[in-house]
Amino acid sequence: VTAAHGTLTSQEAYDKKDLSTMSDFLAPDVYREIEADIRAVGTAEERTEVLTLEAEVLDVAQEAGSYVVSVRFTGMIRESAGREAEPFTEIWHLEKPLSGRSGWVVAGIQQS
């Protein structure tokens, strides 16, 4: 799964309030934050359109037995029907253990 595909999948899961899917690719701390956001918003399903998406790897490192990759995502989104598209920039920090078969998880998201 590419980082850009992960971004689109995570946005779809967020819009649908699908915590089960999100738990597959979010680190526990990030999952708890997203879960709290979703519970605060309520049950109404949202529809976010990602109109354009660019990804740039900013950093790759090994830390405490894990690979850590920081990716800047930029693009245009429309957060609901009838609204104008808006630019966005986020930096995602993804982690994966150096050994084992587990996949990448989102360990942090910075809004810009």
C-alpha positions as a printed NumPy array, in Angstrom:
array([[  0.   ,   0.   ,   0.   ],
       [  1.443,   3.335,  -1.005],
       [  1.288,   6.284,   1.344],
       [ -1.046,   8.15 ,  -1.026],
       [ -3.403,   5.158,  -1.237],
       [ -3.29 ,   4.946,   2.554],
       [ -4.29 ,   8.59 ,   2.761],
       [ -7.336,   8.015,   0.566],
       [ -8.306,   4.832,   2.422],
       [ -7.96 ,   6.54 ,   5.794],
       [-10.094,   9.49 ,   4.655],
       [-12.828,   7.129,   3.452],
       [-12.73 ,   5.217,   6.748],
       [-12.872,   8.507,   8.696],
       [-15.84 ,   9.749,   6.664],
       [-17.687,   6.463,   7.318],
       [-16.679,   6.496,  11.003],
       [-15.177,   3.018,  10.421],
       [-13.02 ,   2.647,  13.525],
       [-12.384,  -1.035,  12.802],
       [-10.62 ,  -0.258,   9.513],
       [ -8.734,   2.645,  11.056],
       [ -7.374,   0.457,  13.847],
       [ -5.51 ,  -1.564,  11.185],
       [ -3.254,   1.326,  10.172],
       [ -3.138,   3.738,  13.114],
       [ -0.772,   3.502,  16.078],
       [ -2.708,   3.211,  19.374],
       [ -2.149,   6.861,  20.413],
       [ -3.283,   8.191,  17.021],
       [ -6.264,   5.809,  17.021],
       [ -7.421,   7.12 ,  20.416],
       [ -7.25 ,  10.722,  19.163],
       [ -9.197,   9.918,  15.975],
       [-11.739,   7.866,  17.931],
       [-12.347,  10.803,  20.28 ],
       [-12.781,  13.173,  17.294],
       [-15.294,  10.839,  15.655],
       [-17.306,  10.341,  18.83 ],
       [-17.439,  14.137,  19.327],
       [-18.765,  14.693,  15.784],
       [-21.54 ,  12.107,  16.022],
       [-22.802,   9.446,  13.634],
       [-23.604,  11.45 ,  10.497],
       [-21.512,  10.123,   7.606],
       [-19.327,  12.68 ,   5.884],
       [-18.067,  12.747,   2.317],
       [-14.653,  14.268,   1.711],
       [-13.395,  14.441,  -1.856],
       [ -9.643,  14.367,  -2.326],
       [ -9.346,  16.211,  -5.635],
       [ -5.559,  16.271,  -5.931],
       [ -2.87 ,  14.599,  -3.869],
       [  0.908,  14.89 ,  -3.938],
       [  3.316,  13.074,  -1.607],
       [  6.924,  13.896,  -0.786],
       [  9.142,  11.786,   1.474],
       [ 10.836,  14.188,   3.883],
       [ 12.826,  11.799,   6.055],
       [ 13.619,   8.102,   6.509],
       [ 15.217,   6.948,   9.76 ],
       [ 15.699,   4.013,  12.082],
       [ 14.598,   4.675,  15.648],
       [ 14.2  ,   2.259,  18.564],
       [ 13.827,  -0.858,  16.419],
       [ 11.573,   0.73 ,  13.8  ],
       [ 11.757,   2.386,  10.43 ],
       [ 10.224,   5.859,  10.572],
       [  9.212,   7.705,   7.414],
       [  7.863,  11.26 ,   7.315],
       [  5.738,  12.096,   4.266],
       [  4.295,  15.504,   3.367],
       [  0.919,  15.316,   1.643],
       [ -0.428,  18.344,  -0.192],
       [ -3.444,  18.751,  -2.381],
       [ -6.978,  19.994,  -2.689],
       [ -9.998,  18.639,  -0.803],
       [-13.702,  19.366,  -0.67 ],
       [-15.032,  18.507,   2.767],
       [-18.716,  18.468,   1.826],
       [-20.931,  18.834,  -1.227],
       [-21.437,  22.418,  -2.297],
       [-18.291,  23.715,  -0.606],
       [-15.317,  25.131,  -2.431],
       [-12.203,  23.003,  -2.673],
       [ -9.484,  23.991,  -0.213],
       [ -5.741,  23.327,  -0.146],
       [ -4.327,  21.142,   2.599],
       [ -0.887,  20.149,   3.836],
       [ -0.231,  17.365,   6.329],
       [  2.896,  15.547,   7.415],
       [  2.356,  11.899,   8.292],
       [  4.859,   9.931,  10.36 ],
       [  4.7  ,   6.219,   9.554],
       [  6.405,   3.435,  11.496],
       [  7.213,  -0.193,  10.781],
       [  9.279,  -2.578,  12.937],
       [ 12.732,  -3.428,  11.561],
       [ 11.898,  -7.118,  11.895],
       [  8.701,  -9.117,  11.726],
       [  5.813,  -9.083,   9.332],
       [  3.713,  -6.209,  10.638],
       [  2.959,  -3.376,   8.248],
       [  3.217,   0.387,   8.363],
       [  1.094,   2.32 ,  10.855],
       [  0.462,   6.051,  11.132],
       [  2.261,   7.161,  14.288],
       [  1.469,  10.861,  13.971],
       [ -0.157,  13.486,  11.759],
       [  0.835,  17.142,  11.717],
       [ -1.594,  19.644,  10.238],
       [  0.052,  22.569,   8.467]])
